[in-house]
């Protein structure tokens, strides 16, 4: 009996020592290495404000201009388009996309903005000086600002060309400069104001660490928002908070991430959607798990903002009539120099049907009748 008890005691001691040594050998969890696709205050501060579980995001189309894509494809001429990756970006975060074509009138757009929950100004070849893309962007930004004064959230996210459009709309002029940033992935240099930002102020520390040290933000722009021009413009500084900057290959510094100080306006000079959905091997897109989580973080954050307003269509039929799901994406991955793998193409009326154009057309029809 004594021998049996002694054996049992030895086994207990050995088991204790094994657990102790195993515990000591396990690596200590460092909060700096913790990465999540959600802000740390997502469940405590964002989620309680959600009033919409069926968010709808407008994606602004632009004319196929042919500078860097589809120049030899006649079936794409005179069409409006955007990359399907922008649609997938919002769909992956639980939202649905509504195309906004350039021939939408001011009155029609005003009605549409009251039925959707946010807007993306996508990257591409858009004319930021005289186009439907410019007009729609300005109206969407003004709408977001107007609702923000009423403590209502209507987010607008500009990506690449869209970010440039946001800054130019506020400045009232084209102040972009050439940047050698085509096909270039970079780490972000966060500004002193970054900790105060809504977008990254509550980002997991591990994610911020990777964004600072790893080249996971993909750039595809030949023009940029010069940092000096931003800091020398009081109107821009009053409206937007610069969150991060970068240098191009020639040492030109540009603003790479920013947000509205008093409205949910967000600008990225880089492309989160490509990390998730564009796998062209000629592009220097980072598809590491860190790049993927960073892109998911952006999508989740933006769509969470859109969940904070309860805009909706009149009924299900009207909703379905406006969804991009009614259209088919076109495969273009085999076309030389295109930065897309799929795009949506839309017929639209030119010149753009703003109220002035419609009135001129009506007057012209009346003159012909006389």
ABEGO torsion letter per residue (X at the ends): XAAAAAAAAAAAAAAAAAAAAAAAABBBBBAAABBBABBAAAAAAAAAABABABBBBBBBBBBBAGAABGAABAAABGBBBBBAAAAAAAAAAGBBBBBBBAABBAAAAAAAAAABAEBBBBBEABBAABBAAAAAAAAAAAAAAAAAAAGBBBBBBBBEAAAAAAAAAAAGBBABBBBBABGBBBBBBBBAAAAABAAAAABBAAAAAAAAABBABBBABABBBBAAAAAABAAAAAABBBABBBBBAAGBBBBABBBBAABBBBBBABBAAAAAABABAABABBABAAAAAAAAAAAAAAAAAAAABABBBABAAAAAAABAAABBBBBAAABBGBABABBBBBBBBOBBBBAAAAAAAAAAAAAAAX
